[in-house]
């Protein structure tokens, strides 16, 4: 049995807090920047939830792989949405093509992360577990 360190349990309240901050920002003023920031907070919350669940399932390789792929789905979209937020916040209107390709690349890797080419096996540490990257 793997002993889960206590700070891992802080992922759930921090994920809820991040979600609530984004939701509050979206409720306060409904601008494009706030909507994108809310999307970012949802992604971070899903990432926290996936990490917590992955650690809770250490010892069951199939569940660890499922939850790791779940958190990768959120993590893959973090860079394009941060880029999107940055260009909207700075009012840069000339970056539509790079923004489109950043989301397109994220979608490609989102599909790839579902396969054994991306993650396949589980490596267990004394303090937890994680999947092993492939290729």
Secondary structure, DSSP 8 states (H G I E B T S, - for coil): -----GGGGHHHHHHHHHHHHHHHHHHH---HHHHHHHHHHHHHHHHHHHHHHHHHTTT-HHHHHHHHHHHHHHHHTHHHHHHHHHHHHTT--S-HHHHHHHHHHHHHHHHHTTSTTTEEEEEE-SS-EEEEE--
